[in-house]
Amino acid sequence: MSYYTYIILQSLANETYYIGSSKDFGKRLRHHNLGYSDYTKKFRPWKLIFIREFPNKSSAYKFEMKLKGLKKNSQLEKLIREVGGPEKL
């Protein structure tokens, strides 16, 4: 079963990122936008901007931790540009 690591863009006014992983990212995005997550409910609406598929949960989680290790939004945006944007992932 595939797992996914995703980045969701916060409101355009704030432009911060939320990074996570899930086996059903569509459902997870809906949960973020419906306010089911305590952290993300105060920053709605959310928009998916990056997603990458992995063969298992462990690989998805490792990549999630790598992304979370980037200290600045500019580093995260650079990584997205280097891999060719969301459509290349």
C-alpha positions as CSV (number, residue, x, y, z in Angstrom):
1,M,0.0,0.0,0.0
2,S,1.3,3.5,-0.9
3,Y,1.9,6.2,1.6
4,Y,2.3,9.9,0.8
5,T,4.3,12.8,2.2
6,Y,2.6,16.1,1.6
7,I,3.0,19.9,2.2
8,I,-0.1,22.0,2.6
9,L,0.1,25.7,2.2
10,Q,-1.6,27.8,4.8
11,S,-3.7,30.9,3.9
12,L,-2.2,33.3,1.4
13,A,-1.9,35.9,4.1
14,N,0.5,33.8,6.2
15,E,2.1,31.4,3.7
16,T,3.5,29.0,6.3
17,Y,3.7,25.3,5.5
18,Y,2.3,22.2,7.3
19,I,4.0,19.0,6.5
20,G,2.7,15.5,7.1
21,S,2.3,12.0,5.8
22,S,-0.7,9.8,5.3
23,K,-2.0,6.8,3.3
24,D,-5.1,8.8,2.3
25,F,-4.0,12.4,1.7
26,G,-7.3,13.5,0.3
27,K,-9.1,12.5,3.5
28,R,-6.3,14.1,5.5
29,L,-6.6,17.4,3.6
30,R,-10.4,17.4,4.2
31,H,-9.8,16.8,7.9
32,H,-7.4,19.8,8.1
33,N,-9.9,22.0,6.4
34,L,-12.8,20.8,8.6
35,G,-10.8,21.6,11.7
36,Y,-10.3,18.1,13.0
37,S,-6.6,18.8,13.8
38,D,-6.0,21.1,16.8
39,Y,-3.0,22.7,15.3
40,T,-4.2,23.3,11.7
41,K,-7.8,24.3,12.5
42,K,-6.8,27.9,13.4
43,F,-5.1,28.4,10.1
44,R,-7.7,27.3,7.6
45,P,-8.2,27.0,4.7
46,W,-5.4,24.7,3.5
47,K,-4.3,23.9,0.0
48,L,-2.2,21.0,-1.2
49,I,0.9,22.2,-3.0
50,F,3.3,19.2,-3.0
51,I,2.9,15.5,-2.7
52,R,5.2,12.5,-3.2
53,E,4.3,8.8,-3.2
54,F,6.3,6.2,-1.3
55,P,6.1,2.4,-1.2
56,N,5.7,2.2,2.6
57,K,5.0,4.2,5.7
58,S,8.6,4.2,6.9
59,S,9.9,5.8,3.7
60,A,7.2,8.5,3.7
61,Y,7.9,9.3,7.4
62,K,11.7,9.6,6.7
63,F,11.0,12.1,3.9
64,E,8.5,14.0,6.2
65,M,11.2,14.3,8.8
66,K,13.7,15.5,6.2
67,L,11.3,18.3,5.1
68,K,10.5,19.2,8.7
69,G,14.3,19.5,9.3
70,L,14.5,22.4,6.8
71,K,14.6,25.5,9.0
72,K,13.2,28.1,6.6
73,N,10.4,28.3,4.1
74,S,12.9,29.4,1.5
75,Q,14.8,26.1,1.9
76,L,11.5,24.2,1.4
77,E,10.6,26.2,-1.6
78,K,14.0,25.7,-3.1
79,L,13.6,21.9,-2.7
80,I,10.3,22.0,-4.4
81,R,11.7,24.0,-7.3
82,E,14.7,21.7,-7.6
83,V,12.6,18.6,-8.1
84,G,10.5,20.4,-10.7
85,G,7.4,21.4,-8.7
86,P,4.5,19.3,-7.5
87,E,3.7,17.7,-10.8
88,K,7.1,16.1,-10.9
89,L,6.6,14.4,-7.6
